[in-house]
Amino acid sequence: MKVAEWQDNNPQPLKGRARKRWVRKWHEYQDATEGESWQAQLEAEKNFRNAQVVVANIKPRDMNELTLKACLSAIYDKEQLAYGSNVVIGYSVAWNLFSLQTAAA
């Protein structure tokens, strides 16, 4: 990773103006070397999150459909994303289970 190499070659000062200058140069270097790929990753994660929300919003009609949804949660909620919680489907499964159980009672 180019930014990590730059950091190794340019140790961060601990305080003062030198640190502020270092941080500014680090951001400039990061934007020049990783900005486009980072934006592409964030866009891909946004699309992935939107797909998770679509699955989370499916209301299961019975325990078989809820089981399928729980399986999807086990696969897709384990992905680590840059920002936010990633267990969107799992939370939905818990609420759906509660709803199905109270409706059956």
C-alpha positions as CSV (number, residue, x, y, z in Angstrom):
1,M,0.0,0.0,0.0
2,K,1.5,3.3,-1.1
3,V,0.3,5.4,1.8
4,A,1.7,2.9,4.3
5,E,5.1,3.1,2.5
6,W,4.9,6.9,2.6
7,Q,4.2,6.8,6.4
8,D,7.2,4.5,6.9
9,N,9.4,7.0,5.0
10,N,7.9,10.0,6.7
11,P,7.4,9.4,10.4
12,Q,4.7,11.5,12.0
13,P,5.8,14.3,14.3
14,L,4.2,14.3,17.7
15,K,3.0,17.9,18.0
16,G,2.9,21.4,16.8
17,R,3.0,22.8,13.3
18,A,5.1,20.0,12.0
19,R,2.3,17.5,12.8
20,K,-0.3,19.7,11.2
21,R,1.9,19.9,8.0
22,W,2.5,16.2,8.1
23,V,-1.3,15.5,8.4
24,R,-2.0,17.8,5.4
25,K,0.7,16.1,3.3
26,W,-0.6,12.7,4.3
27,H,-4.1,13.6,3.2
28,E,-2.8,15.0,-0.1
29,Y,-0.8,11.9,-0.8
30,Q,-3.7,9.6,0.2
31,D,-6.1,11.4,-2.1
32,A,-3.5,11.3,-5.0
33,T,-2.9,7.6,-4.6
34,E,-6.0,6.0,-3.2
35,G,-8.8,8.5,-3.7
36,E,-10.4,6.8,-6.7
37,S,-10.2,3.3,-5.5
38,W,-11.5,4.3,-2.0
39,Q,-14.5,6.0,-3.6
40,A,-15.1,2.9,-5.6
41,Q,-15.0,0.7,-2.5
42,L,-17.4,3.1,-0.7
43,E,-19.8,2.9,-3.7
44,A,-19.6,-0.9,-3.7
45,E,-20.3,-1.0,0.0
46,K,-23.3,1.4,-0.4
47,N,-24.7,-0.9,-3.1
48,F,-24.1,-4.0,-0.8
49,R,-25.8,-2.2,2.1
50,N,-28.8,-1.3,-0.1
51,A,-29.1,-5.0,-1.1
52,Q,-29.0,-6.0,2.6
53,V,-31.8,-3.6,3.4
54,V,-33.9,-5.0,0.6
55,V,-33.5,-8.5,2.1
56,A,-34.1,-7.1,5.6
57,N,-37.4,-5.6,4.5
58,I,-38.8,-8.9,3.2
59,K,-41.6,-9.9,5.6
60,P,-41.6,-13.7,6.0
61,R,-45.0,-15.4,5.9
62,D,-43.9,-18.5,7.9
63,M,-41.0,-20.1,9.7
64,N,-39.6,-21.6,6.5
65,E,-39.2,-18.2,4.9
66,L,-37.7,-16.8,8.2
67,T,-35.2,-19.7,8.2
68,L,-34.1,-18.8,4.7
69,K,-33.8,-15.2,5.7
70,A,-31.7,-16.2,8.7
71,C,-29.4,-18.2,6.4
72,L,-28.9,-15.1,4.3
73,S,-28.1,-13.2,7.4
74,A,-25.4,-15.7,8.3
75,I,-23.8,-15.2,4.8
76,Y,-24.2,-11.5,4.1
77,D,-24.1,-9.9,7.6
78,K,-20.7,-11.2,8.3
79,E,-19.0,-8.9,5.8
80,Q,-17.0,-6.1,7.4
81,L,-17.9,-2.7,6.0
82,A,-16.0,0.5,6.4
83,Y,-18.9,2.3,8.1
84,G,-21.9,1.4,10.1
85,S,-23.3,-1.8,11.5
86,N,-23.3,-4.8,9.1
87,V,-26.0,-7.0,10.7
88,V,-29.0,-5.4,9.0
89,I,-30.6,-8.7,8.0
90,G,-29.9,-10.3,11.4
91,Y,-31.7,-7.5,13.3
92,S,-34.7,-8.0,10.9
93,V,-34.7,-11.7,11.5
94,A,-34.9,-11.1,15.3
95,W,-37.9,-8.8,14.9
96,N,-39.6,-11.1,12.4
97,L,-39.2,-14.0,14.8
98,F,-40.8,-12.0,17.5
99,S,-43.7,-11.0,15.2
100,L,-44.3,-14.6,14.1
101,Q,-44.2,-15.9,17.6
102,T,-46.6,-13.3,19.0
103,A,-49.0,-13.8,16.0
104,A,-49.1,-17.6,16.7
105,A,-49.8,-17.1,20.3
